[in-house]
Amino acid sequence: AMNYLARCVFALIMVLVAASPLQDHFVQGTQAASSGAHLWWISKNSDDATARFELLHHAAVDDERQFQVASTFAEKPIALAADGERVWLVFEALNHKMEVVSGATQFNPASELWFITPGGALQLCPSIEGESLESLAALNGELWAMVQGQPDARVLRGGQWISVPLPAAINECQARMLVVAGGALNVLGQSSDH
């Protein structure tokens, strides 16, 4: 019943987004992440000659205009994940490392706006070793990552990346994905025989 409810709520959110002013900020292939109370997505700023990318934030409140640009980048993030008020973004590898930034949003009753703290900026996190990110997810304030060709998952805990072994059956799969559902982190794998 809970799974059915979650699907209905997600479908309702998509309908509301499609019918709202938010639709102007979505483009094909948009990357998005939600923590339930907050929705984050990456949009290309087409008005800007420098073609910058924006991290947009939408708070799940009654006012559909409650969305804003949280941050702007020259490079397009390759992945993002959210948990609670926090969002993480990962950028393409340079020198065998993928850069990670993170920020948390808080509500300012005076302006009635959400803002990223501290100082309205995303903070640099330790880099992920590797060339290509396979999957990214966040749960209980921790960021989880799977890197292409590496058998262990990585979790950002206490300011450092820690390796967590994955079941052998998952590592035999051609495609692996981290998914948060029902308050738990799940690993899905697709093998050659489906």
Buried (B, 14 or more C-beta within 10 A) or exposed (E): EEEEEEEEEEEEBEEEBEEBEBEEBBEEEEBBBBBEEBBBBBBBBEEEEEEBBBBBBBBEEEEEEBBBEBBEBEEBBBBBBBBBBBBBBBBEBEEEBBBBBBBBBEBEEEEEBBBBBEEEEBEEBEBBEBEEBBBBBBBEEBBBBBBEEBEEBBBBBEEEBEEEEBEEEBBEBEEBBBEBEEEEBEBEBEEEEE
